[in-house]
Amino acid sequence: MDSLAPLIASAIVAGTPLMLAGLGLLINERSGVINLGSEGMMLMGAISAFAVVVATGNFFFGFVAGALVSMLMSGFFAWLTIWLGANQVATGLALSLFGVGASAYLGLPYAGESLLPPQFGVPLLQDIPVLGQALFSHHPMVYGSLILCVAIAWFLGRTRAGLILRAVGESPTSAHSLGYNVRRIRLAAVLFGGSCCGLAGAFMSLVYTPLWVEGMVAGRGWIALALVAFATWRPYRLMAGAYLFGGITILTYHMQALGVPIASQLLSMLPYIATIVVLVLISRNSTWIRLNMPASLGKTFNPNS
Amino acid sequence: MLVLERRAQPSRVMAWTSPLMAVILTALCGSILFMAVGKDPVASLEVFFLEPIKDRHGWAEVGVKVAPLLMIAVGLSICFRANVFNIGAEGQLVVGAITAGALVLYLDDDSNGGFWLISLALLAGALGGMAWAAITAFLRDRFNANEILVSLMLVYVAELLLSYLMHGALMDPDGFGFPQSKLFSDGWLIPTVLSGTRLHLGIILALLAAVIGWLYLSRSFSGFKLQVGGIAPMAARYAGFSSRNSLWICLLVSGGLAGLAGALEAMGPIGQLTPSISPGYGFAAIIVAFVGRLHPLGVIFSSFIMALLYIGGELSQSRLGMPSAITGIFQGILLFALLACDVLIYNRVRWRR
């Protein structure tokens, strides 16, 4: 039991960036816009947060900076795709390629530097044996992401604004003829998605590792995109998926530590292969995907035509 | 205020000027960037656009970079035209390098080599890339799994596989534990086409691929079917064109070309297998394909520009004291600029009160 607690704890921490980014992308895609720039936005969020914390020593400012920088990037994406009608897939890829390059450049002075994150925990609850360490001794952001998940589920299913957002994603023409400003609603969704990716990146460089290495997001932006499809665009399933992937990542580390005679590189492949398996499982039934996917996903909407 | 107005017909003129505008816009953004970090913008642009091509040696080095970029971009152009988003060319390149390199290391006895054996190794590279792309094709075809995400995940898997082999089976036994293979012997290296430089036969093969790719898309029925499937999937289905065939053709061709590019890199300028066989050629080629208008001949122009960005990045380290990571920023800006300029193909800017 004693070895299980840190295992669960680290799986939760490893799953958190996936969940944060995934929740943002989920809202993003529910509005009918697919942003493949998540990897680049996470990297930029990671480096800007790291730089701000190195400069100011304040973790809160770091998270804010990460979210803002990513939001700015997603705003540019939104302008190109929603207003100028550029192809969403190509623009998202450009965002990712740019983020990979720019973060590598900006991060050069910080290469290999590491931070000492302050210890956190929920008062009283963290002293419970086993459970306390597993569930109640995390960074506030971990609990923040859980609250965000509940909030998004409530927003999408129980509020008028959530209904409008879904309407925009399912049928922008109908939403438009009802008098809703499709472009502005999509912009808001994309900006939200961007800031969540930024927070996810910031969480990686400030809490998860906590250091800066070039390309440290290592495909988690793409995995988050796959997770959204895996979750059939539903927040609670996304949470389950994120922690499942967090668990897989941690399992590979622990197998290495336990001396399982498999090369570390082969073990590190596991999350990527798991993503492919998940994609295959979820896509196999094409009617199911079509029923759940926002109907206008990836299509440009022009209110003037 | 300025408004965008949809054109009745897409502008053919803009379709071909927008890549040029994008390159100019990138150069402008670049000079602003250089100014922002306190470098002389004119001198900086010289490093990127003039210095790489000021002599014979410079041209040869540009050609060394053009070869893989062009070869991969030709394959990707065919893919993207059919609306098959193969984003994993980097992984296919890596696997091509592995299969070719493994074959060379297995057969190499310091005295053999020559035309037929080199051809065999290159073929192995192309087949390796094809096989890697075939995974994506199979999962898309059989299970409808998104090819963007699958091919991308396979990039990470391929890179880890290379790293694994470099630390194990293919490591140089006399290499003091460095994670790299032993150097290929001279008989196994791709011959150079310009004496005294590193410019190798790959550039000829790449240009050949571009011409064949162009003939395929513009002159063959199969290429026609593939493009109809990309532009109007419903029309293609009505005409009875098989989208499955197109999918397989695209991925096998682009995977094969990427694998060949990887084999050429390993057996050409690098001359061995190392954990970092490619400085992101597979991803840069995506931009090359778009800037070249997904036209196999157009990508000759754009791969040249991209090669300049690579060499400029390397030079800026020594000339300007700027890190070579700057290349990555320019690559992103170039694609953004192109996407923004492309808006003018379908729209015109009007002043409306």
Interface residues (C-beta under 8 A of the other chain):
Chain A: L36 G40 F76 L80 W83 L84 G85 A86 N87 V89 A90 T91 L93 A94 L95 L97 F98 G99 V100 G101 A102 A104 Y105 L108 E214 A218 G219 W222 I223 L225 A226 A229 A263 Q265 L266 S268 M269 Y272 I273 T275 I276 L279 V280 S283 R284 S286 I289 N302 N304 S305
Chain B: L4 R6 F85 I87 L139 F143 N144 A145 N146 I148 L149 V150 L152 M153 L154 Y156 V157 L160 L161 S163 Y164 H167 G168 F283 I286 I287 F290 P323 A325 I326 T327 G328 I329 F330 Q331 G332 I333 L335 F336 L339 A340 D342 V343 Y346 N347
